[in-house]
Structure formats: C-alpha cells, structure tokens
Amino acid sequence: MRNSLAYSSARSLITSAKIFLDANENSLGSVLGEVAGVELNRYPDPFAENLRKELARYVKVKPNQILVGNGSDEIIWLLLLSFVEANEEILTFTPTFSMYRVFANLLGLRVREASLEKDFSLDAEKFLAAISKKTKLVFLCSPNNPTGRTIPLADVEKILRAKKIVVVDEAYIEFSPQKSVVPLLKKYSNLVILRTFSKAWGLAGLRVGYGLMDSQIVEILAKVRSPYSVDALSQKLAEKALNLQKKMEAGVQKILAEREKLAGKLRDLGLTVFLSDANFLLIKFSPEINATKIYENLIKKYGIVARDFSAKKSLENCLRITVGSPTENTKLISAIKKILK
Ligand SMILES: Cc1ncc(COP(=O)(O)O)c(C=O)c1O
C-alpha cells in the first residue's frame, strides 16, 4: 500500500478566517466575477464538505464514508494506486467497463478477467474460484456496461465474504429496478461503491463522481488524491443537482420508457436486443449482417455515433446504443431500417 501524508490546506484547519492570504490566489477576484454564486478566485474545498453532506442525505450514509472524485474514474484510479502493487492483481469479469483494465495496465498491474455466462449473467461460484492470493481488488460493474445486467444482491454478498476489497460500480444504478448495495456497507467494511453524476443526473460535463466506503478507506484514498481535483463550480452545481432529485427521477422514467420503445422497434427489425437495466441497449445483428458496416454507415450517412463492440470476444456483431431523445431514437431507427435495406 502506498503511503503519503494526506493533503491538508491551512484553510481547512481554520474556520474563523475572513481574509485569505495563504494560497497566492488573486484577492481582486476572478476575471469572470462570481459564477453560480461561486468565488472562482479561491481554490475549491479539497474535501468537498458541503457536497458530501448533501450526498450523505441522498444516499443515507455518513459524510465520512464518502469520497468525491473528478468523475468516478478518478476513484477507480485512486483505488488501484492505493491498494495494488505491481506483482499483484485485480479481478473483474469480461465484458465490462474498460477503464478498470486501462488504468490497471497504465500502472503495470495484473488483470484477471473471469468470463460472464452466455446470457451475460455472473456465476458467483466460478467467479470466486478466480480469486487468488494476489487478488487485491475485485471490480463488479452493476448494472454492467456494456451488457446492461445487474448482479443480484445475494451474489455481491457472496463475493464480499471472500474478504477482498470489492468495488461495485453503480454508475447506472438509478436506471435499475434492483436496489443499490448501499445497505451492505453496514455489514462489510471491504465494500466500495462507485456512483456518478454523469448518467441519471445528466451531468457528464461536470466530472463529479463519488465513492461510498468505510471511513478508513476514505482516509487511505484521500492520501493519494490530488487535493483540488473537483473544482468549486462542479461541487456547487452537484450540490444544487441533489436538490432536484425528483427531476432526475422523472428523467430516468422518461429514459426507461424510451428505452423500451426503442428495444421494441429494434426487435421488429429482427435484431437481438439484450435486456438492459441501464440507459443503453446492447444489440446483436444476425451473422449475415456485419455490425461494423452498420456502425460505419450510421456515422457516414446519418451522423449517428453508436459504439461498436464486434471485435470483442463474446460481443461479436454487437453494437451498444445509448437511449437518445425521442427524436434521436426515431432518426436512429429510420437510419438502421434504410441501411438494412
Ligand atoms: C460503468 C461505468 N463506470 C464509471 C464510468 C465513468 O463515470 P464518470 O463519468 O463518473 O467518470 C462510466 C462511464 O461511462 C461507466 O460506464
């Protein structure tokens, strides 16, 4: 485990201060003035205390169990940096979100990937058998990107009992009919949950994600993080967003309805559409149709960008499509129809 001193700015230790001459900021103010009530000439709160308080209310954990990051990507990076050494490994399954592997490779860490079943479900017993002495972190993406399936709570719990640090990436949980694994935090100090403002909250441009975990793990990760990775404007806007939970939930319902409509239309075109608990659909073309050609034609002729997974084992001839706005989905269906003709 890497060890360094947690960053602490002089300011975070002094609550009564009125005049700030400690951080070489510009005391005349920002050239933009205040934006959304934020004084941009000041460095942001490195601990995002206000945002953590709001998040604690939303997810029903204590503020000291929350770490806010520059997207949940940053927290994946911090977990790898803090808990895995070069000759040790992470365990995940395939197919899944690629950043676990990408970041692990960048750090020279070993990645072991267990295969999902043909229907993209996870066989927890088989997965447990892939855990070795060298396994330091386990990544479970649920709902999984790009398959859309949520891992049953009982299976997550089985994996937690192996006593490794288990990261459950819930980037898409707001779209899932299954509840979050948050209640398991009370029972398992080896559980880390990743969440993001990039999906259901519609704030991918802000770059705010957060992790929920035992407060001791928060402290370990805080030691290796860059203190100002989450800017002041993003912190403030994420706080504001949390007060609009009803609006987020209404948006989720609209996306779910749109997803089902889109799935029906794609099935009508003869495509295999996998069940999804997220805001995207994984679709498979029959063998006589080349998914990559469809993908390329969608871009070239219609300016529609999907994600081509055909080259990936177990995702042969598959594309992943994000559920768009009603107009975008209508255009997508019409484009696929024309290409298939
Ligand atoms: C499963 C999963 N986790 C994490 C992320 C990254 O989220 P963020 O925007 O918070 O970095 C994504 C983004 O696509 C994702 O699909």
The ligand as an SDF file (V2000), in Angstrom:
LIG
                    3D

 16 16  0  0  0  0  0  0  0  0999 V2000
  -19.6080    1.5560  -15.5040 C   0  0  0  0  0  0  0  0  0  0  0  0
  -19.0190    2.9150  -15.5500 C   0  0  0  0  0  0  0  0  0  0  0  0
  -18.3240    3.3550  -14.5050 N   0  0  0  0  0  0  0  0  0  0  0  0
  -17.7870    4.5840  -14.4910 C   0  0  0  0  0  0  0  0  0  0  0  0
  -17.9240    5.4210  -15.5770 C   0  0  0  0  0  0  0  0  0  0  0  0
  -17.2480    6.7380  -15.5390 C   0  0  0  0  0  0  0  0  0  0  0  0
  -18.0370    7.6650  -14.9260 O   0  0  0  0  0  0  0  0  0  0  0  0
  -17.5300    9.1390  -14.6250 P   0  0  0  0  0  0  0  0  0  0  0  0
  -18.0830    9.9890  -15.7130 O   0  0  0  0  0  0  0  0  0  0  0  0
  -18.1230    9.4350  -13.2880 O   0  0  0  0  0  0  0  0  0  0  0  0
  -16.0400    9.1360  -14.5970 O   0  0  0  0  0  0  0  0  0  0  0  0
  -18.6480    5.0050  -16.6980 C   0  0  0  0  0  0  0  0  0  0  0  0
  -18.7750    5.8780  -17.8620 C   0  0  0  0  0  0  0  0  0  0  0  0
  -19.2000    5.5250  -18.9260 O   0  0  0  0  0  0  0  0  0  0  0  0
  -19.2030    3.7130  -16.6860 C   0  0  0  0  0  0  0  0  0  0  0  0
  -19.8850    3.2410  -17.7280 O   0  0  0  0  0  0  0  0  0  0  0  0
  1  2  1  0
  2  3  1  0
  2 15  2  0
  3  4  2  0
  4  5  1  0
  5  6  1  0
  5 12  2  0
  6  7  1  0
  7  8  1  0
  8  9  2  0
  8 10  1  0
  8 11  1  0
 12 13  1  0
 12 15  1  0
 13 14  2  0
 15 16  1  0
M  END
$$$$
